[in-house]
Amino acid sequence: NLSVPHPYIANRYLVENVNLSIRAGEVVGLAGLVGAGRSETVMAIFGELKKSSGDIYIRGKRVTIRNTKEAIKNGMGLATEDRKKYGLLFSWSIRRNISFTNLKEITKMGFISPQKEAAITREYYDAMKVKATSINDLVDSLSGGNQQKVVLARTLNVKPSIVILDEPTKGIDVGAKAEIYQLINDLAMQGVGVILISSELPELMAMSDRFVVMAEGRIVGELSKKDATEAKVMNLAVTTFKEF
């Protein structure tokens, strides 16, 4: 029953009465047109947007998520759609961008351990195959695809059990897309629950096990992989509601 109020219009909602579930090792595709409320839904789940109602349960236990710090503490990771606005600190190095989401692991008595930071960030830097001359390069010097890999490395650095990927292949080349597809498959194989948002419907159809379709801030249908077709998803996505 997740709802997010509209910031400017009284008695209107960006997201209204959304119910969403995900299983370990499952990729759930969140489908819909631009403006359907998909990004707002996951940002509210992750504590980035304030919700007016809604409860979140992880492994059957109700959890409190009022901000992104609490989301990470509860095992969530979010790779945002807008890496320039929310995803990266462009004046920082690759190393620092990856490590800052998991300071607990690399600090002692309030000080960062360079050795621990180097070991942890190198693990994810290598796993994501970031192409750079050095892990100490500024993120601003990277291509779009490699910037996105840093966002994903930062997201996975906290070892989340639930990963939300909002347009993870937006604006990147074909080679980087293939690597991200493999990453999604690997996460699912490891038992991580993945919520995937993509405006490229063939991509969403190929990668997801189940599809939840949104329109005008509400869920309008759910389809299994066996039953889903692009036509069925699009027919649901163009649902409109009359306001009385």
N, C-alpha and C positions, 0 to 999 in steps of 0.2 A: 504493500500500500504506500509506495514512495510517491511523494508529491513535492514539487519545487515551485514556489510562488513566482509569478512574474515580477521583476524588480520595479516596474513602472506602472503596471495596470492592475488596479485593485480587483480582487476576485477572479483573476486569471492565473493560469499556471503554465510554466514551461514544460513541466512533467506532471502528469496527473494519474494517481492511483496505479502506479506500475508495480507489477509482481513479476519477479525474475528469479529463476533458479539456475544453478550450474553444478555439475557433478565433477568430482576429481577425474582428471584425464579427458575431459570433454571440451570441445571447442564450440562455443555457442556464438553464432553469427547474429549480430544485432543489425537488422536491415531497415531501410527506410530512405526517404528522400532527404535532401539537405533541409534542415530546419524541422525535422521530425521529432527532435528531442533526444536523439541517441547520445550525443556528447554530454548533454546536460544530465542525463540519467547516470552515466558512469562517473561524471564529476561529483554528483551528489553522493553516490555510493562511496567515493573515495574521500569525501570530506572537503572537496574544493568548493562546492556550492552548498548553501544552507538549505536544508529541506524543512518543510512545514509539517510533514508527517512521514511515517515509514520506519520499519524496524529491519535491522540487518542481522542475520543469523549465519554463523560459521560453524560447521560441524554440529548443528543443532543448538548451539549456544548463542544467545542474544548478546551482541557486542555493541559498544558505544563508539561511534565514529563521528566526531565533531570537527575534525581537521585532518589534514594529510598525514601528520605525524602519527595519529591514532590509527589511520588506515594501514600505514606501513607496519606499525607495532602488531597489528592483527593479521599480518601475512599477506597484504595486498601490494601490488605494484601497478602503476599506471604509466604507460607511454602515451603522452598526450598528442592530439592532432597537430597542435601548433607548437612545434619545437622551438621556434624563434621567440615566442611570447612566454611559454611555460616550461619548455623542455630543457633548455641549456643556458649556461652562463658563458657568454661568448668571450668575455675578457679573461676567462679562466682556462687552465690547461685541460687536456683530455683526462689526465690523471685525477685532478681535483673534481672535475665534473662527475666522474664515475664514483668517486669515493664519498662525496659529501652526503649521500643518502644513507650511509651506513657508518656514521661516525662512532657509534657505540663499539664497533668491532676494531677500530683502529686508534682509539684514544685510551689514555690511562691518566687519571687524575686531571682531566681536562686538557691534556696535551696530545697532539697527534704523533703516533709512532711512524716515522718515515718508512721503516722496514715493513711494518704491517700494511701500511697504505700501499707501498710498492707491490707487495705480494698479491694482495687482494685485487687491486686494479689491473695488474698484469694478467691475472687469470681471466678476467672478463674482456679485457682489451684483446687478448689472443683468441678467446672463444668467439668473439664477434667479428674477428678478422678485419679490424679497423686498419685502413691503409693510411699511414702517416710516417713521417721520418722519425718521430719520437713520441712516446707517450706524454712527453712534456710540451708538445706543440699546443698552441692555442686552438680551441675548437673552431674559432672563426676562420682558420686557415683550411679547414676540411671541405670536401665536396658535400652536397646535400645527402647523398647516400651514406657517407661515413659519419656525418653528424647524426643521422638517424640511428646508426649502429651504436654510437655513444649513448644516445637516449635509452636504447634497449639494454646496453651494458649497465647503465645506472639503475634501470628498473630491476634488473635481475640480481644486482649486487646484494639486495636484501634477502635473497632466497625466498621469494614469495610463493605461497601455495595457490594464490589467485592472481592472474595477470590480466590486465585490461589493456588491449591494444587498439587505440583509436587512430584509424588511417595509418597503419605502420609503414605502408609502402608508398605513401603520397610523395610525389616529386622526386623519386629515385629511379636509377636505371634498372634494366632488366636483370643484370647480374646480381645486384644487391637485393632485388625482390626475391630471387630464387633462394638466396641465403636466409632471408627472413621467413620464407615459407618453410624451409627446413627447420629453422629454429622453432616455429609454432608446432610442427610435428614432434620435435624432440621434447618440448615442454609437456605436451599431452602424453607422450610415452612415459614421462617421469611422474605422471599423476597430477600435474598442475592443471587447474581449471582455467581456461582461457576464454575471455569475452572479446570477440573480434568485431570491430566496426570497419567497414570499407564501403566506399561509394562505387567501387568496381564490382558489380554484381557477379560476373564470372569468377572473380577472385574469391568472393565470399562463399559462393556455391561450392567451389573446389575445396576450400579449407575447413568448412564448418561441418559439425556432426548434427546440428539442430539449428533452426532459424526462428528468431523472435522478431516480428515485424512491427515497427512503430509508425504512427502517423499522428501529427498534431499533438505530440506529447503523450500519446497513449499507446498501449499495446493493442494491436488490432488482429493479431493472429500468430500462431506458432505452427511450424511445419517440421516434420522429420526429414532427414536427408533423403530417405526413400521416396517420400511424397512430394518433395519440393521441386519446382521448376522455376525458371526465371519469370515466366508469365504469371504463375501463382503469386510469387513474391511481389511482383510489380502491381498486380491487381489489388493486393492488400495495402501496399505502400501508398496508393493514391486515394485511400479512404478519406472522406471528409465528414466533418460533424457539423450539424446545424446548431447555431446558438439560439436559445430561446430566452 
